[in-house]
Amino acid sequence: MALPSGPPNASRWLSPPPPPPFAEALPSPGPSQVKIRPRGCGDGALLGRLGVLVQALLALVAFSTLMLKRFKEPKDERRPWRIWFYDTSKQAIGALFIHFANVFLSDLTEEDPCSLYLMNFLLDATLGMLLIWFGVKVVSWIVEDRKCKHLVFGEYGDPPQAAAWIGQCLFYLLIMVFEKTVVGLVLLIPGWTKLQEILLGYIPDPQLELVLVMLVVPFIVNLVTQGKPA
């Protein structure tokens, strides 16, 4: 004798519900449609705890490099301490202005601030050096034409005068403002975002990217360029 198969509507309750009528019209995203964004540094990373620590370490390394270069100079060519301080502090003021301008400008973006900082730094070390050289030449020509001997870069009088150092620092800072303005305008040219991804897109760790951008690359560049009197 056959057993009863249950209520006639049981199969309707056990089967899964049909998909909505509009589900088949929605395309499923394929691998080519999913855009993978590089991780990079997060917003505010340059002024975070690691960023500040790396910047302090870079300042310490830069100062130690300057001291090492001074003691490696021949004694008969070594500048007196006051002249050395005037020369190096003038460069330090300009470098600090450029550095903090780069940090401020890079932190304004919603993209990877580390890559934008690196682009700023590399342009400062290439195009910026040419602009600074041009600015120093123009200022030197003007002060020599006006017979302002104490404003000639590297000349502080005999004995050295603090007023001459202050005046040269102001002129040097104006040259830095000119250089940073031009570099900022260059970065407005479209196409830099693609270059940023090429330079740093392969680095998987944001903290490693931060250390490379703010410590390793500046240390290598400063090791080559620092120590020359302006």
C-alpha positions as CSV (number, residue, x, y, z in Angstrom):
1,M,0.0,0.0,0.0
2,A,1.4,3.4,-1.0
3,L,2.1,6.0,1.7
4,P,0.5,9.4,1.4
5,S,2.9,11.9,-0.2
6,G,1.8,14.8,2.0
7,P,0.0,18.0,1.2
8,P,-0.2,19.0,-2.5
9,N,1.5,22.3,-1.8
10,A,4.5,21.0,0.2
11,S,6.9,21.3,-2.8
12,R,6.0,24.9,-3.1
13,W,7.2,25.7,0.5
14,L,10.4,23.5,0.3
15,S,11.7,24.9,-3.0
16,P,13.8,28.2,-2.9
17,P,12.0,31.4,-3.9
18,P,12.5,32.6,-7.5
19,P,14.9,35.5,-8.0
20,P,13.4,39.0,-8.4
21,P,12.4,39.9,-12.0
22,F,15.1,42.6,-12.2
23,A,18.0,40.5,-10.9
24,E,18.8,39.0,-14.3
25,A,19.1,42.5,-15.8
26,L,21.9,43.6,-13.4
27,P,25.3,42.7,-14.8
28,S,27.8,41.0,-12.4
29,P,31.0,42.9,-12.1
30,G,33.9,41.2,-13.8
31,P,37.6,41.4,-12.9
32,S,38.2,44.2,-15.4
33,Q,35.4,46.3,-13.9
34,V,36.8,46.3,-10.3
35,K,39.3,49.1,-9.9
36,I,41.9,48.2,-7.2
37,R,43.2,51.4,-5.6
38,P,46.7,51.5,-4.3
39,R,46.8,51.5,-0.6
40,G,49.4,54.3,-0.1
41,C,49.6,56.5,3.0
42,G,46.4,57.5,4.7
43,D,45.1,61.0,5.1
44,G,47.2,62.8,7.7
45,A,49.9,60.2,7.7
46,L,52.7,62.8,7.3
47,L,51.7,64.5,10.5
48,G,50.9,61.2,12.4
49,R,53.1,59.7,15.1
50,L,55.3,57.8,12.7
51,G,55.5,60.7,10.3
52,V,56.7,63.1,13.0
53,L,59.2,60.5,14.3
54,V,60.6,60.0,10.8
55,Q,61.0,63.7,10.2
56,A,62.8,64.2,13.5
57,L,65.1,61.3,12.6
58,L,65.8,62.9,9.2
59,A,66.6,66.3,10.9
60,L,69.1,64.5,13.2
61,V,70.7,62.6,10.4
62,A,71.0,65.8,8.3
63,F,72.6,67.7,11.1
64,S,75.0,64.9,11.8
65,T,76.0,64.8,8.1
66,L,76.7,68.5,8.2
67,M,79.0,68.1,11.2
68,L,80.8,65.2,9.6
69,K,81.4,67.2,6.5
70,R,82.8,70.1,8.5
71,F,85.3,68.0,10.3
72,K,86.3,66.3,7.1
73,E,87.3,69.7,5.6
74,P,91.0,70.5,5.6
75,K,91.9,72.6,8.6
76,D,93.4,75.4,6.5
77,E,90.2,75.6,4.5
78,R,87.7,75.1,7.3
79,R,85.4,78.0,7.9
80,P,85.2,79.6,11.4
81,W,82.4,78.4,13.5
82,R,80.4,81.7,13.2
83,I,80.7,81.7,9.4
84,W,79.8,78.0,9.3
85,F,76.7,78.6,11.4
86,Y,75.6,81.6,9.2
87,D,76.0,79.5,6.0
88,T,74.3,76.3,7.3
89,S,71.5,78.0,9.3
90,K,70.6,80.0,6.2
91,Q,70.3,76.8,4.2
92,A,68.4,75.1,7.1
93,I,65.8,77.9,7.1
94,G,65.2,77.5,3.4
95,A,65.1,73.7,3.7
96,L,62.6,73.8,6.6
97,F,60.3,76.2,4.6
98,I,60.4,73.8,1.6
99,H,59.8,70.8,3.8
100,F,56.8,72.1,5.7
101,A,55.4,73.6,2.5
102,N,55.6,70.1,0.9
103,V,54.0,68.5,4.0
104,F,51.1,71.1,4.0
105,L,50.5,70.8,0.2
106,S,50.6,67.0,0.3
107,D,48.2,66.7,3.2
108,L,45.6,68.7,1.3
109,T,45.0,65.9,-1.2
110,E,42.5,63.0,-0.6
111,E,44.8,60.7,-2.6
112,D,48.1,59.2,-1.3
113,P,49.9,62.1,0.4
114,C,53.2,60.2,0.5
115,S,53.4,60.0,-3.3
116,L,52.6,63.7,-3.7
117,Y,55.3,64.6,-1.1
118,L,57.8,62.5,-3.1
119,M,56.8,64.3,-6.3
120,N,57.3,67.7,-4.6
121,F,60.6,66.6,-3.2
122,L,62.0,65.2,-6.5
123,L,61.0,68.4,-8.3
124,D,62.6,70.5,-5.6
125,A,65.8,68.5,-6.0
126,T,65.9,68.9,-9.8
127,L,63.9,71.8,-11.2
128,G,64.0,73.5,-7.8
129,M,67.8,73.5,-7.6
130,L,67.9,75.2,-11.0
131,L,65.4,77.8,-9.9
132,I,67.3,78.4,-6.7
133,W,70.6,78.8,-8.6
134,F,68.8,81.3,-10.9
135,G,67.4,83.2,-7.9
136,V,70.7,83.4,-6.2
137,K,72.4,84.8,-9.3
138,V,69.7,87.4,-9.8
139,V,69.8,88.6,-6.1
140,S,73.6,88.6,-6.2
141,W,73.6,90.8,-9.3
142,I,71.1,93.2,-7.8
143,V,73.0,93.6,-4.4
144,E,76.3,94.0,-6.2
145,D,74.9,96.6,-8.5
146,R,73.5,98.5,-5.5
147,K,76.8,98.2,-3.7
148,C,75.2,96.3,-0.8
149,K,78.3,94.2,0.1
150,H,76.8,92.7,3.3
151,L,73.9,91.2,1.3
152,V,76.2,89.2,-1.0
153,F,75.6,85.6,-0.1
154,G,78.4,84.2,2.0
155,E,79.9,87.6,2.8
156,Y,79.2,88.8,6.4
157,G,81.8,91.5,6.9
158,D,84.9,91.6,9.0
159,P,84.1,90.9,11.8
160,P,80.9,89.0,10.7
161,Q,77.8,91.0,11.3
162,A,74.5,89.4,12.4
163,A,72.6,92.0,10.4
164,A,74.2,90.8,7.2
165,W,73.2,87.2,8.0
166,I,69.6,88.3,8.7
167,G,69.4,90.2,5.4
168,Q,70.7,87.2,3.5
169,C,68.3,84.9,5.2
170,L,65.4,87.0,4.1
171,F,66.5,87.1,0.5
172,Y,67.2,83.4,0.6
173,L,63.7,82.8,2.0
174,L,62.2,84.9,-0.8
175,I,64.0,82.7,-3.3
176,M,62.5,79.6,-1.6
177,V,59.0,81.1,-1.9
178,F,59.7,81.7,-5.7
179,E,60.9,78.2,-6.2
180,K,58.0,76.5,-4.3
181,T,55.5,78.6,-6.2
182,V,56.9,77.5,-9.6
183,V,57.1,73.9,-8.5
184,G,53.5,74.1,-7.3
185,L,52.3,75.4,-10.6
186,V,54.2,72.6,-12.4
187,L,52.4,70.0,-10.3
188,L,49.0,71.4,-11.5
189,I,49.9,70.0,-15.0
190,P,47.7,66.9,-15.6
191,G,49.4,63.5,-15.6
192,W,51.3,63.5,-12.4
193,T,48.8,61.1,-10.7
194,K,49.8,58.4,-13.1
195,L,53.5,58.9,-12.4
196,Q,52.8,58.8,-8.6
197,E,51.2,55.3,-9.1
198,I,54.2,54.1,-11.1
199,L,56.7,55.3,-8.4
200,L,55.0,54.0,-5.3
201,G,52.1,51.8,-6.5
202,Y,54.1,48.6,-6.0
203,I,54.8,49.2,-2.3
204,P,52.3,47.1,-0.3
205,D,52.9,48.6,3.2
206,P,51.9,52.3,3.8
207,Q,54.3,52.6,6.7
208,L,57.2,51.4,4.5
209,E,56.2,53.9,1.9
210,L,56.2,56.7,4.5
211,V,59.7,55.7,5.6
212,L,61.0,55.6,2.0
213,V,59.5,58.9,1.1
214,M,60.3,60.9,4.1
215,L,63.6,59.4,5.3
216,V,65.5,57.2,2.8
217,V,65.1,59.3,-0.4
218,P,65.7,62.7,1.3
219,F,68.7,61.3,3.1
220,I,70.3,60.1,-0.1
221,V,69.6,63.5,-1.9
222,N,70.7,65.6,1.1
223,L,73.9,63.6,1.4
224,V,74.8,64.7,-2.1
225,T,73.6,68.3,-2.0
226,Q,74.1,69.6,1.5
227,G,77.2,71.3,2.9
228,K,77.7,73.8,0.1
229,P,77.6,77.4,1.3
230,A,75.0,79.7,-0.3
